[in-house]
Amino acid sequence: FVGSIDGLGAGTLEWTEEWTSIDGVHRSSGTITGGTGDFAGATGTHTFSLRTTNFIDQTSEEVIGTVFFDIVLPNDG
């Protein structure tokens, strides 16, 4: 991730990811491994869920997803 989060600051976040995919439902989970800028020293986890449904004509997809981050930033005083 490169960017900013309202109320938290700006910088980068790096994380590991592990994916599973069963019957059109795709899930991942991961652990924050580092960051820069205001996110330096960040720890935490994330989960991601995505559901895809092919329409009958197979020319488009409906995609519904959610992402949750639990981010802990060091208190720099």
All heavy atoms as a GROMACS GRO file, in nm:
protein
  570
    1PHE      N    1   0.085  -0.117   0.000
    1PHE     CA    2   0.000   0.000   0.000
    1PHE      C    3   0.089   0.122   0.000
    1PHE      O    4   0.183   0.132   0.079
    1PHE     CB    5  -0.091  -0.002   0.123
    1PHE     CG    6  -0.165   0.125   0.147
    1PHE    CD1    7  -0.285   0.147   0.082
    1PHE    CD2    8  -0.117   0.221   0.232
    1PHE    CE1    9  -0.356   0.265   0.104
    1PHE    CE2   10  -0.186   0.339   0.255
    1PHE     CZ   11  -0.306   0.361   0.191
    2VAL      N   12   0.059   0.216  -0.087
    2VAL     CA   13   0.127   0.346  -0.088
    2VAL      C   14   0.018   0.452  -0.086
    2VAL      O   15  -0.070   0.453  -0.174
    2VAL     CB   16   0.214   0.365  -0.214
    2VAL    CG1   17   0.276   0.503  -0.215
    2VAL    CG2   18   0.321   0.257  -0.222
    3GLY      N   19   0.018   0.537   0.015
    3GLY     CA   20  -0.084   0.642   0.020
    3GLY      C   21  -0.107   0.692   0.160
    3GLY      O   22  -0.019   0.684   0.246
    4SER      N   23  -0.228   0.742   0.183
    4SER     CA   24  -0.260   0.798   0.313
    4SER      C   25  -0.392   0.739   0.364
    4SER      O   26  -0.476   0.694   0.286
    4SER     CB   27  -0.271   0.950   0.306
    4SER     OG   28  -0.375   0.988   0.218
    5ILE      N   29  -0.406   0.740   0.496
    5ILE     CA   30  -0.528   0.696   0.562
    5ILE      C   31  -0.571   0.810   0.654
    5ILE      O   32  -0.493   0.854   0.739
    5ILE     CB   33  -0.505   0.567   0.645
    5ILE    CG1   34  -0.457   0.454   0.553
    5ILE    CG2   35  -0.632   0.527   0.719
    5ILE    CD1   36  -0.415   0.328   0.627
    6ASP      N   37  -0.694   0.860   0.633
    6ASP     CA   38  -0.743   0.972   0.713
    6ASP      C   39  -0.725   0.946   0.862
    6ASP      O   40  -0.762   0.840   0.912
    6ASP     CB   41  -0.892   0.997   0.685
    6ASP     CG   42  -0.917   1.056   0.546
    6ASP    OD1   43  -0.820   1.102   0.482
    6ASP    OD2   44  -1.034   1.056   0.504
    7GLY      N   45  -0.666   1.041   0.930
    7GLY     CA   46  -0.648   1.031   1.074
    7GLY      C   47  -0.527   0.953   1.118
    7GLY      O   48  -0.492   0.953   1.235
    8LEU      N   49  -0.460   0.881   1.023
    8LEU     CA   50  -0.342   0.801   1.061
    8LEU      C   51  -0.213   0.852   1.000
    8LEU      O   52  -0.108   0.840   1.059
    8LEU     CB   53  -0.362   0.654   1.022
    8LEU     CG   54  -0.472   0.578   1.094
    8LEU    CD1   55  -0.478   0.436   1.044
    8LEU    CD2   56  -0.450   0.581   1.244
    9GLY      N   57  -0.218   0.905   0.880
    9GLY     CA   58  -0.097   0.956   0.817
    9GLY      C   59  -0.076   0.902   0.678
    9GLY      O   60  -0.167   0.848   0.614
   10ALA      N   61   0.050   0.915   0.632
   10ALA     CA   62   0.085   0.874   0.495
   10ALA      C   63   0.215   0.796   0.497
   10ALA      O   64   0.299   0.813   0.585
   10ALA     CB   65   0.099   0.996   0.406
   11GLY      N   66   0.232   0.710   0.397
   11GLY     CA   67   0.353   0.630   0.384
   11GLY      C   68   0.323   0.504   0.308
   11GLY      O   69   0.233   0.500   0.223
   12THR      N   70   0.397   0.398   0.339
   12THR     CA   71   0.374   0.269   0.275
   12THR      C   72   0.348   0.164   0.382
   12THR      O   73   0.393   0.177   0.496
   12THR     CB   74   0.495   0.223   0.190
   12THR    OG1   75   0.606   0.199   0.277
   12THR    CG2   76   0.533   0.326   0.086
   13LEU      N   77   0.275   0.059   0.343
   13LEU     CA   78   0.256  -0.059   0.427
   13LEU      C   79   0.291  -0.181   0.344
   13LEU      O   80   0.256  -0.188   0.226
   13LEU     CB   81   0.111  -0.072   0.474
   13LEU     CG   82   0.065   0.017   0.587
   13LEU    CD1   83  -0.085   0.002   0.609
   13LEU    CD2   84   0.140  -0.015   0.716
   14GLU      N   85   0.360  -0.276   0.403
   14GLU     CA   86   0.393  -0.402   0.338
   14GLU      C   87   0.333  -0.515   0.421
   14GLU      O   88   0.326  -0.504   0.543
   14GLU     CB   89   0.544  -0.420   0.329
   14GLU     CG   90   0.613  -0.312   0.248
   14GLU     CD   91   0.764  -0.324   0.256
   14GLU    OE1   92   0.817  -0.414   0.322
   14GLU    OE2   93   0.830  -0.238   0.196
   15TRP      N   94   0.290  -0.623   0.352
   15TRP     CA   95   0.233  -0.735   0.425
   15TRP      C   96   0.250  -0.864   0.347
   15TRP      O   97   0.276  -0.863   0.227
   15TRP     CB   98   0.086  -0.712   0.458
   15TRP     CG   99  -0.003  -0.691   0.339
   15TRP    CD1  100  -0.059  -0.788   0.260
   15TRP    CD2  101  -0.045  -0.568   0.285
   15TRP    NE1  102  -0.134  -0.732   0.162
   15TRP    CE2  103  -0.128  -0.596   0.174
   15TRP    CE3  104  -0.023  -0.434   0.318
   15TRP    CZ2  105  -0.187  -0.496   0.098
   15TRP    CZ3  106  -0.082  -0.336   0.242
   15TRP    CH2  107  -0.163  -0.367   0.134
   16THR      N  108   0.235  -0.976   0.418
   16THR     CA  109   0.232  -1.108   0.355
   16THR      C  110   0.086  -1.142   0.326
   16THR      O  111  -0.004  -1.086   0.387
   16THR     CB  112   0.290  -1.215   0.449
   16THR    OG1  113   0.208  -1.221   0.567
   16THR    CG2  114   0.433  -1.185   0.488
   17GLU      N  115   0.066  -1.234   0.232
   17GLU     CA  116  -0.070  -1.274   0.200
   17GLU      C  117  -0.078  -1.422   0.171
   17GLU      O  118   0.013  -1.479   0.114
   17GLU     CB  119  -0.119  -1.201   0.074
   17GLU     CG  120  -0.200  -1.080   0.103
   17GLU     CD  121  -0.255  -1.020  -0.023
   17GLU    OE1  122  -0.180  -0.963  -0.102
   17GLU    OE2  123  -0.378  -1.032  -0.041
   18GLU      N  124  -0.190  -1.483   0.209
   18GLU     CA  125  -0.218  -1.622   0.175
   18GLU      C  126  -0.362  -1.627   0.123
   18GLU      O  127  -0.454  -1.580   0.188
   18GLU     CB  128  -0.204  -1.712   0.296
   18GLU     CG  129  -0.227  -1.857   0.264
   18GLU     CD  130  -0.200  -1.947   0.383
   18GLU    OE1  131  -0.102  -1.924   0.455
   18GLU    OE2  132  -0.280  -2.039   0.403
   19TRP      N  133  -0.380  -1.682   0.000
   19TRP     CA  134  -0.510  -1.684  -0.067
   19TRP      C  135  -0.571  -1.824  -0.069
   19TRP      O  136  -0.500  -1.923  -0.081
   19TRP     CB  137  -0.494  -1.640  -0.213
   19TRP     CG  138  -0.483  -1.493  -0.230
   19TRP    CD1  139  -0.368  -1.418  -0.225
   19TRP    CD2  140  -0.587  -1.400  -0.254
   19TRP    NE1  141  -0.395  -1.288  -0.245
   19TRP    CE2  142  -0.530  -1.273  -0.264
   19TRP    CE3  143  -0.725  -1.413  -0.269
   19TRP    CZ2  144  -0.606  -1.160  -0.287
   19TRP    CZ3  145  -0.800  -1.300  -0.292
   19TRP    CH2  146  -0.740  -1.174  -0.301
   20THR      N  147  -0.705  -1.828  -0.060
   20THR     CA  148  -0.781  -1.949  -0.089
   20THR      C  149  -0.894  -1.909  -0.184
   20THR      O  150  -0.940  -1.795  -0.184
   20THR     CB  151  -0.841  -2.014   0.037
   20THR    OG1  152  -0.930  -1.921   0.098
   20THR    CG2  153  -0.734  -2.057   0.133
   21SER      N  154  -0.938  -2.003  -0.265
   21SER     CA  155  -1.046  -1.976  -0.360
   21SER      C  156  -1.131  -2.101  -0.375
   21SER      O  157  -1.083  -2.205  -0.418
   21SER     CB  158  -0.987  -1.936  -0.496
   21SER     OG  159  -1.088  -1.902  -0.585
   22ILE      N  160  -1.259  -2.090  -0.336
   22ILE     CA  161  -1.351  -2.203  -0.342
   22ILE      C  162  -1.485  -2.153  -0.395
   22ILE      O  163  -1.545  -2.061  -0.336
   22ILE     CB  164  -1.370  -2.268  -0.204
   22ILE    CG1  165  -1.237  -2.322  -0.150
   22ILE    CG2  166  -1.473  -2.380  -0.210
   22ILE    CD1  167  -1.242  -2.368  -0.006
   23ASP      N  168  -1.532  -2.211  -0.505
   23ASP     CA  169  -1.664  -2.182  -0.560
   23ASP      C  170  -1.692  -2.033  -0.578
   23ASP      O  171  -1.799  -1.983  -0.542
   23ASP     CB  172  -1.774  -2.244  -0.473
   23ASP     CG  173  -1.769  -2.396  -0.470
   23ASP    OD1  174  -1.726  -2.455  -0.570
   23ASP    OD2  175  -1.806  -2.454  -0.366
   24GLY      N  176  -1.598  -1.961  -0.633
   24GLY     CA  177  -1.619  -1.819  -0.661
   24GLY      C  178  -1.600  -1.726  -0.543
   24GLY      O  179  -1.620  -1.606  -0.555
   25VAL      N  180  -1.563  -1.780  -0.428
   25VAL     CA  181  -1.535  -1.697  -0.311
   25VAL      C  182  -1.384  -1.702  -0.287
   25VAL      O  183  -1.328  -1.808  -0.266
   25VAL     CB  184  -1.611  -1.745  -0.185
   25VAL    CG1  185  -1.573  -1.661  -0.064
   25VAL    CG2  186  -1.760  -1.741  -0.210
   26HIS      N  187  -1.322  -1.585  -0.293
   26HIS     CA  188  -1.176  -1.573  -0.280
   26HIS      C  189  -1.146  -1.501  -0.149
   26HIS      O  190  -1.203  -1.394  -0.123
   26HIS     CB  191  -1.119  -1.496  -0.399
   26HIS     CG  192  -1.179  -1.539  -0.530
   26HIS    ND1  193  -1.148  -1.659  -0.590
   26HIS    CD2  194  -1.272  -1.480  -0.609
   26HIS    CE1  195  -1.217  -1.670  -0.702
   26HIS    NE2  196  -1.293  -1.563  -0.716
   27ARG      N  197  -1.059  -1.558  -0.069
   27ARG     CA  198  -1.025  -1.498   0.060
   27ARG      C  199  -0.874  -1.492   0.076
   27ARG      O  200  -0.803  -1.580   0.029
   27ARG     CB  201  -1.084  -1.581   0.173
   27ARG     CG  202  -1.232  -1.576   0.182
   27ARG     CD  203  -1.282  -1.643   0.310
   27ARG     NE  204  -1.424  -1.620   0.327
   27ARG     CZ  205  -1.518  -1.705   0.290
   27ARG    NH1  206  -1.486  -1.820   0.233
   27ARG    NH2  207  -1.645  -1.676   0.309
   28SER      N  208  -0.830  -1.388   0.142
   28SER     CA  209  -0.689  -1.381   0.177
   28SER      C  210  -0.678  -1.328   0.319
   28SER      O  211  -0.766  -1.261   0.371
   28SER     CB  212  -0.610  -1.291   0.081
   28SER     OG  213  -0.632  -1.156   0.109
   29SER      N  214  -0.568  -1.362   0.381
   29SER     CA  215  -0.535  -1.306   0.512
   29SER      C  216  -0.386  -1.282   0.514
   29SER      O  217  -0.310  -1.344   0.440
   29SER     CB  218  -0.576  -1.402   0.625
   29SER     OG  219  -0.508  -1.524   0.612
   30GLY      N  220  -0.345  -1.189   0.597
   30GLY     CA  221  -0.204  -1.157   0.599
   30GLY      C  222  -0.164  -1.083   0.724
   30GLY      O  223  -0.247  -1.047   0.807
   31THR      N  224  -0.034  -1.059   0.732
   31THR     CA  225   0.026  -0.991   0.845
   31THR      C  226   0.108  -0.873   0.794
   31THR      O  227   0.185  -0.888   0.700
   31THR     CB  228   0.118  -1.087   0.922
   31THR    OG1  229   0.040  -1.199   0.965
   31THR    CG2  230   0.180  -1.020   1.043
   32ILE      N  231   0.089  -0.757   0.855
   32ILE     CA  232   0.168  -0.640   0.820
   32ILE      C  233   0.312  -0.666   0.864
   32ILE      O  234   0.337  -0.706   0.977
   32ILE     CB  235   0.111  -0.513   0.885
   32ILE    CG1  236  -0.028  -0.487   0.829
   32ILE    CG2  237   0.204  -0.394   0.865
   32ILE    CD1  238  -0.104  -0.376   0.898
   33THR      N  239   0.406  -0.646   0.771
   33THR     CA  240   0.546  -0.675   0.799
   33THR      C  241   0.633  -0.550   0.807
   33THR      O  242   0.748  -0.558   0.844
   33THR     CB  243   0.605  -0.769   0.692
   33THR    OG1  244   0.592  -0.708   0.564
   33THR    CG2  245   0.534  -0.904   0.694
   34GLY      N  246   0.580  -0.435   0.771
   34GLY     CA  247   0.661  -0.314   0.780
   34GLY      C  248   0.591  -0.196   0.717
   34GLY      O  249   0.485  -0.207   0.657
   35GLY      N  250   0.653  -0.081   0.730
   35GLY     CA  251   0.599   0.041   0.673
   35GLY      C  252   0.701   0.152   0.675
   35GLY      O  253   0.807   0.141   0.735
   36THR      N  254   0.668   0.260   0.605
   36THR     CA  255   0.753   0.378   0.602
   36THR      C  256   0.668   0.500   0.633
   36THR      O  257   0.545   0.493   0.640
   36THR     CB  258   0.818   0.397   0.463
   36THR    OG1  259   0.715   0.423   0.366
   36THR    CG2  260   0.901   0.276   0.423
   37GLY      N  261   0.733   0.614   0.651
   37GLY     CA  262   0.661   0.738   0.682
   37GLY      C  263   0.587   0.725   0.814
   37GLY      O  264   0.641   0.670   0.911
   38ASP      N  265   0.464   0.771   0.816
   38ASP     CA  266   0.384   0.763   0.938
   38ASP      C  267   0.350   0.620   0.977
   38ASP      O  268   0.308   0.594   1.090
   38ASP     CB  269   0.254   0.842   0.922
   38ASP     CG  270   0.277   0.992   0.910
   38ASP    OD1  271   0.365   1.044   0.982
   38ASP    OD2  272   0.207   1.056   0.830
   39PHE      N  273   0.369   0.524   0.885
   39PHE     CA  274   0.340   0.384   0.912
   39PHE      C  275   0.464   0.304   0.951
   39PHE      O  276   0.457   0.181   0.966
   39PHE     CB  277   0.272   0.319   0.793
   39PHE     CG  278   0.150   0.394   0.745
   39PHE    CD1  279   0.128   0.413   0.610
   39PHE    CD2  280   0.059   0.445   0.835
   39PHE    CE1  281   0.016   0.482   0.565
   39PHE    CE2  282  -0.054   0.515   0.792
   39PHE     CZ  283  -0.076   0.533   0.656
   40ALA      N  284   0.577   0.369   0.968
   40ALA     CA  285   0.700   0.299   1.010
   40ALA      C  286   0.676   0.231   1.144
   40ALA      O  287   0.621   0.290   1.237
   40ALA     CB  288   0.816   0.397   1.021
   41GLY      N  289   0.713   0.104   1.154
   41GLY     CA  290   0.695   0.028   1.276
   41GLY      C  291   0.555  -0.030   1.294
   41GLY      O  292   0.525  -0.087   1.398
   42ALA      N  293   0.469  -0.014   1.194
   42ALA     CA  294   0.332  -0.064   1.204
   42ALA      C  295   0.330  -0.216   1.216
   42ALA      O  296   0.414  -0.286   1.159
   42ALA     CB  297   0.250  -0.021   1.083
   43THR      N  298   0.234  -0.267   1.290
   43THR     CA  299   0.208  -0.411   1.299
   43THR      C  300   0.058  -0.431   1.281
   43THR      O  301  -0.020  -0.337   1.289
   43THR     CB  302   0.252  -0.469   1.435
   43THR    OG1  303   0.179  -0.402   1.538
   43THR    CG2  304   0.402  -0.453   1.456
   44GLY      N  305   0.018  -0.553   1.256
   44GLY     CA  306  -0.124  -0.580   1.247
   44GLY      C  307  -0.155  -0.690   1.148
   44GLY      O  308  -0.066  -0.761   1.100
   45THR      N  309  -0.284  -0.704   1.115
   45THR     CA  310  -0.330  -0.809   1.026
   45THR      C  311  -0.431  -0.750   0.928
   45THR      O  312  -0.482  -0.640   0.946
   45THR     CB  313  -0.398  -0.923   1.104
   45THR    OG1  314  -0.508  -0.868   1.176
   45THR    CG2  315  -0.301  -0.990   1.199
   46HIS      N  316  -0.463  -0.829   0.825
   46HIS     CA  317  -0.570  -0.790   0.734
   46HIS      C  318  -0.642  -0.915   0.685
   46HIS      O  319  -0.586  -1.024   0.683
   46HIS     CB  320  -0.518  -0.710   0.615
   46HIS     CG  321  -0.472  -0.792   0.501
   46HIS    ND1  322  -0.350  -0.853   0.497
   46HIS    CD2  323  -0.535  -0.828   0.386
   46HIS    CE1  324  -0.339  -0.921   0.384
   46HIS    NE2  325  -0.449  -0.907   0.314
   47THR      N  326  -0.768  -0.898   0.648
   47THR     CA  327  -0.845  -1.004   0.582
   47THR      C  328  -0.915  -0.943   0.462
   47THR      O  329  -0.951  -0.825   0.462
   47THR     CB  330  -0.951  -1.067   0.676
   47THR    OG1  331  -1.039  -0.965   0.722
   47THR    CG2  332  -0.886  -1.138   0.792
   48PHE      N  333  -0.932  -1.023   0.360
   48PHE     CA  334  -0.992  -0.978   0.234
   48PHE      C  335  -1.085  -1.087   0.185
   48PHE      O  336  -1.050  -1.204   0.187
   48PHE     CB  337  -0.880  -0.953   0.133
   48PHE     CG  338  -0.927  -0.915  -0.004
   48PHE    CD1  339  -0.964  -0.785  -0.031
   48PHE    CD2  340  -0.931  -1.009  -0.105
   48PHE    CE1  341  -1.006  -0.749  -0.158
   48PHE    CE2  342  -0.972  -0.975  -0.232
   48PHE     CZ  343  -1.011  -0.844  -0.259
   49SER      N  344  -1.204  -1.050   0.143
   49SER     CA  345  -1.300  -1.146   0.089
   49SER      C  346  -1.358  -1.089  -0.040
   49SER      O  347  -1.396  -0.972  -0.045
   49SER     CB  348  -1.411  -1.171   0.190
   49SER     OG  349  -1.506  -1.260   0.137
   50LEU      N  350  -1.366  -1.171  -0.144
   50LEU     CA  351  -1.414  -1.128  -0.274
   50LEU      C  352  -1.500  -1.238  -0.332
   50LEU      O  353  -1.462  -1.354  -0.332
   50LEU     CB  354  -1.295  -1.101  -0.367
   50LEU     CG  355  -1.324  -1.061  -0.509
   50LEU    CD1  356  -1.382  -0.920  -0.512
   50LEU    CD2  357  -1.196  -1.066  -0.591
   51ARG      N  358  -1.619  -1.202  -0.379
   51ARG     CA  359  -1.709  -1.299  -0.442
   51ARG      C  360  -1.730  -1.255  -0.586
   51ARG      O  361  -1.761  -1.140  -0.613
   51ARG     CB  362  -1.843  -1.305  -0.371
   51ARG     CG  363  -1.939  -1.405  -0.434
   51ARG     CD  364  -2.066  -1.422  -0.351
   51ARG     NE  365  -2.133  -1.299  -0.322
   51ARG     CZ  366  -2.228  -1.244  -0.398
   51ARG    NH1  367  -2.264  -1.299  -0.510
   51ARG    NH2  368  -2.287  -1.132  -0.360
   52THR      N  369  -1.710  -1.346  -0.680
   52THR     CA  370  -1.734  -1.316  -0.821
   52THR      C  371  -1.844  -1.406  -0.873
   52THR      O  372  -1.853  -1.523  -0.836
   52THR     CB  373  -1.607  -1.338  -0.905
   52THR    OG1  374  -1.564  -1.473  -0.891
   52THR    CG2  375  -1.495  -1.246  -0.862
   53THR      N  376  -1.929  -1.350  -0.956
   53THR     CA  377  -2.038  -1.425  -1.017
   53THR      C  378  -2.039  -1.397  -1.166
   53THR      O  379  -2.054  -1.281  -1.206
   53THR     CB  380  -2.174  -1.384  -0.957
   53THR    OG1  381  -2.169  -1.403  -0.816
   53THR    CG2  382  -2.286  -1.467  -1.016
   54ASN      N  383  -2.021  -1.497  -1.249
   54ASN     CA  384  -2.031  -1.479  -1.394
   54ASN      C  385  -2.177  -1.474  -1.434
   54ASN      O  386  -2.256  -1.557  -1.394
   54ASN     CB  387  -1.963  -1.596  -1.468
   54ASN     CG  388  -1.814  -1.590  -1.458
   54ASN    OD1  389  -1.756  -1.482  -1.455
   54ASN    ND2  390  -1.750  -1.705  -1.450
   55PHE      N  391  -2.210  -1.374  -1.515
   55PHE     CA  392  -2.346  -1.369  -1.569
   55PHE      C  393  -2.358  -1.473  -1.679
   55PHE      O  394  -2.261  -1.526  -1.730
   55PHE     CB  395  -2.376  -1.229  -1.623
   55PHE     CG  396  -2.385  -1.126  -1.513
   55PHE    CD1  397  -2.291  -1.026  -1.501
   55PHE    CD2  398  -2.488  -1.131  -1.419
   55PHE    CE1  399  -2.298  -0.932  -1.400
   55PHE    CE2  400  -2.496  -1.037  -1.318
   55PHE     CZ  401  -2.402  -0.938  -1.308
   56ILE      N  402  -2.480  -1.504  -1.720
   56ILE     CA  403  -2.507  -1.610  -1.817
   56ILE      C  404  -2.429  -1.591  -1.946
   56ILE      O  405  -2.374  -1.686  -2.001
   56ILE     CB  406  -2.658  -1.620  -1.845
   56ILE    CG1  407  -2.730  -1.668  -1.720
   56ILE    CG2  408  -2.687  -1.714  -1.962
   56ILE    CD1  409  -2.881  -1.661  -1.727
   57ASP      N  410  -2.418  -1.467  -1.996
   57ASP     CA  411  -2.348  -1.445  -2.123
   57ASP      C  412  -2.196  -1.448  -2.108
   57ASP      O  413  -2.124  -1.440  -2.206
   57ASP     CB  414  -2.393  -1.315  -2.190
   57ASP     CG  415  -2.358  -1.192  -2.108
   57ASP    OD1  416  -2.289  -1.204  -2.005
   57ASP    OD2  417  -2.401  -1.084  -2.147
   58GLN      N  418  -2.149  -1.455  -1.987
   58GLN     CA  419  -2.005  -1.466  -1.956
   58GLN      C  420  -1.923  -1.348  -2.008
   58GLN      O  421  -1.804  -1.357  -2.025
   58GLN     CB  422  -1.948  -1.597  -2.012
   58GLN     CG  423  -2.021  -1.721  -1.966
   58GLN     CD  424  -1.946  -1.800  -1.862
   58GLN    OE1  425  -1.825  -1.794  -1.856
   58GLN    NE2  426  -2.018  -1.871  -1.781
   59THR      N  427  -1.989  -1.234  -2.034
   59THR     CA  428  -1.914  -1.117  -2.082
   59THR      C  429  -1.884  -1.018  -1.971
   59THR      O  430  -1.809  -0.924  -1.992
   59THR     CB  431  -1.991  -1.044  -2.194
   59THR    OG1  432  -2.116  -0.999  -2.141
   59THR    CG2  433  -2.013  -1.136  -2.313
   60SER      N  434  -1.943  -1.036  -1.855
   60SER     CA  435  -1.914  -0.946  -1.744
   60SER      C  436  -1.921  -1.023  -1.614
   60SER      O  437  -1.975  -1.133  -1.608
   60SER     CB  438  -2.012  -0.829  -1.744
   60SER     OG  439  -2.143  -0.875  -1.727
   61GLU      N  440  -1.866  -0.964  -1.511
   61GLU     CA  441  -1.868  -1.026  -1.379
   61GLU      C  442  -1.921  -0.927  -1.277
   61GLU      O  443  -1.898  -0.807  -1.288
   61GLU     CB  444  -1.728  -1.069  -1.335
   61GLU     CG  445  -1.680  -1.198  -1.395
   61GLU     CD  446  -1.556  -1.250  -1.324
   61GLU    OE1  447  -1.492  -1.174  -1.250
   61GLU    OE2  448  -1.525  -1.367  -1.343
   62GLU      N  449  -1.991  -0.978  -1.180
   62GLU     CA  450  -2.026  -0.901  -1.062
   62GLU      C  451  -1.920  -0.932  -0.958
   62GLU      O  452  -1.889  -1.048  -0.933
   62GLU     CB  453  -2.163  -0.943  -1.010
   62GLU     CG  454  -2.202  -0.876  -0.881
   62GLU     CD  455  -2.335  -0.926  -0.828
   62GLU    OE1  456  -2.361  -1.047  -0.838
   62GLU    OE2  457  -2.411  -0.843  -0.778
   63VAL      N  458  -1.862  -0.828  -0.898
   63VAL     CA  459  -1.757  -0.847  -0.799
   63VAL      C  460  -1.798  -0.773  -0.672
   63VAL      O  461  -1.828  -0.654  -0.676
   63VAL     CB  462  -1.622  -0.794  -0.850
   63VAL    CG1  463  -1.515  -0.812  -0.744
   63VAL    CG2  464  -1.582  -0.864  -0.979
   64ILE      N  465  -1.805  -0.846  -0.562
   64ILE     CA  466  -1.838  -0.786  -0.433
   64ILE      C  467  -1.725  -0.823  -0.337
   64ILE      O  468  -1.689  -0.939  -0.325
   64ILE     CB  469  -1.972  -0.841  -0.380
   64ILE    CG1  470  -2.085  -0.808  -0.478
   64ILE    CG2  471  -2.002  -0.785  -0.240
   64ILE    CD1  472  -2.214  -0.876  -0.447
   65GLY      N  473  -1.668  -0.724  -0.270
   65GLY     CA  474  -1.557  -0.754  -0.182
   65GLY      C  475  -1.548  -0.664  -0.061
   65GLY      O  476  -1.607  -0.556  -0.058
   66THR      N  477  -1.476  -0.709   0.040
   66THR     CA  478  -1.449  -0.630   0.159
   66THR      C  479  -1.305  -0.652   0.202
   66THR      O  480  -1.249  -0.760   0.182
   66THR     CB  481  -1.542  -0.669   0.276
   66THR    OG1  482  -1.528  -0.809   0.301
   66THR    CG2  483  -1.686  -0.637   0.247
   67VAL      N  484  -1.246  -0.550   0.260
   67VAL     CA  485  -1.111  -0.559   0.314
   67VAL      C  486  -1.114  -0.500   0.454
   67VAL      O  487  -1.172  -0.393   0.476
   67VAL     CB  488  -1.009  -0.481   0.228
   67VAL    CG1  489  -0.871  -0.488   0.290
   67VAL    CG2  490  -1.006  -0.532   0.086
   68PHE      N  491  -1.054  -0.570   0.550
   68PHE     CA  492  -1.044  -0.520   0.687
   68PHE      C  493  -0.898  -0.519   0.728
   68PHE      O  494  -0.829  -0.620   0.713
   68PHE     CB  495  -1.124  -0.607   0.784
   68PHE     CG  496  -1.272  -0.602   0.759
   68PHE    CD1  497  -1.333  -0.700   0.684
   68PHE    CD2  498  -1.347  -0.499   0.810
   68PHE    CE1  499  -1.469  -0.696   0.661
   68PHE    CE2  500  -1.484  -0.493   0.787
   68PHE     CZ  501  -1.545  -0.592   0.711
   69PHE      N  502  -0.850  -0.406   0.779
   69PHE     CA  503  -0.716  -0.395   0.834
   69PHE      C  504  -0.725  -0.367   0.982
   69PHE      O  505  -0.811  -0.290   1.026
   69PHE     CB  506  -0.638  -0.281   0.768
   69PHE     CG  507  -0.572  -0.316   0.639
   69PHE    CD1  508  -0.639  -0.300   0.520
   69PHE    CD2  509  -0.443  -0.365   0.636
   69PHE    CE1  510  -0.579  -0.331   0.400
   69PHE    CE2  511  -0.382  -0.398   0.517
   69PHE     CZ  512  -0.450  -0.380   0.398
   70ASP      N  513  -0.640  -0.430   1.060
   70ASP     CA  514  -0.621  -0.399   1.201
   70ASP      C  515  -0.478  -0.352   1.213
   70ASP      O  516  -0.386  -0.433   1.212
   70ASP     CB  517  -0.647  -0.523   1.286
   70ASP     CG  518  -0.630  -0.496   1.433
   70ASP    OD1  519  -0.635  -0.379   1.474
   70ASP    OD2  520  -0.609  -0.593   1.508
   71ILE      N  521  -0.458  -0.219   1.218
   71ILE     CA  522  -0.325  -0.160   1.213
   71ILE      C  523  -0.291  -0.101   1.349
   71ILE      O  524  -0.370  -0.028   1.406
   71ILE     CB  525  -0.316  -0.050   1.107
   71ILE    CG1  526  -0.352  -0.104   0.969
   71ILE    CG2  527  -0.178   0.014   1.104
   71ILE    CD1  528  -0.368   0.003   0.864
   72VAL      N  529  -0.172  -0.135   1.398
   72VAL     CA  530  -0.122  -0.077   1.523
   72VAL      C  531   0.001   0.005   1.487
   72VAL      O  532   0.099  -0.048   1.432
   72VAL     CB  533  -0.086  -0.186   1.626
   72VAL    CG1  534  -0.029  -0.123   1.751
   72VAL    CG2  535  -0.208  -0.272   1.658
   73LEU      N  536  -0.005   0.136   1.515
   73LEU     CA  537   0.108   0.224   1.488
   73LEU      C  538   0.179   0.256   1.618
   73LEU      O  539   0.114   0.272   1.722
   73LEU     CB  540   0.061   0.354   1.422
   73LEU     CG  541  -0.008   0.340   1.288
   73LEU    CD1  542  -0.060   0.474   1.240
   73LEU    CD2  543   0.086   0.280   1.186
   74PRO      N  544   0.313   0.266   1.612
   74PRO     CA  545   0.386   0.299   1.736
   74PRO      C  546   0.351   0.440   1.782
   74PRO      O  547   0.325   0.528   1.700
   74PRO     CB  548   0.532   0.287   1.695
   74PRO     CG  549   0.535   0.291   1.548
   74PRO     CD  550   0.400   0.248   1.499
   75ASN      N  551   0.348   0.461   1.911
   75ASN     CA  552   0.322   0.593   1.968
   75ASN      C  553   0.454   0.667   1.973
   75ASN      O  554   0.544   0.631   2.049
   75ASN     CB  555   0.263   0.579   2.109
   75ASN     CG  556   0.225   0.711   2.168
   75ASN    OD1  557   0.253   0.817   2.112
   75ASN    ND2  558   0.160   0.706   2.283
   76ASP      N  559   0.465   0.773   1.892
   76ASP     CA  560   0.593   0.845   1.887
   76ASP      C  561   0.597   0.965   1.980
   76ASP      O  562   0.683   1.050   1.970
   76ASP     CB  563   0.624   0.888   1.743
   76ASP     CG  564   0.518   0.982   1.686
   76ASP    OD1  565   0.424   1.018   1.759
   76ASP    OD2  566   0.531   1.018   1.568
   77GLY      N  567   0.504   0.969   2.073
   77GLY     CA  568   0.506   1.073   2.173
   77GLY      C  569   0.422   1.188   2.139
   77GLY      O  570   0.410   1.285   2.199
   0.00000   0.00000   0.00000
